[in-house]
């Protein structure tokens, strides 16, 4: 079965409050920290001195297995981190092409008070 998405597709975001047991909060926080690390690791790999990598397949090829081993994240999270890093670097390249300022992206660390 093949699905085609419309270019004029609407995207909606909804917030959902998760009920996380006290025993699992540290696991969730650690996953957030490892995900942030993975995004920043990919950005570092993509941010070459002369050339920026904006192709997710090329970037994933460079760092996928080392990140899986180092972070212990599931494959879908490592791939998601790669896409997020590519999009951030691509936005910088686009801004430069439009004569706008842009600097190396960094995903900030997740604060513990955000998990209740």
Secondary structure, 3 states (H helix, E strand, C coil): CCCCCCCCCCCCCCCCCCCCCHHHHHHHHHHHHHHHHHHHHHHHHHECCCCECCCHHHHHHHHHHHHHHHHCCCHHHHHHHHHHHHHHHHHHHHHHHCCCCCCCCCCCCCCHHHCC
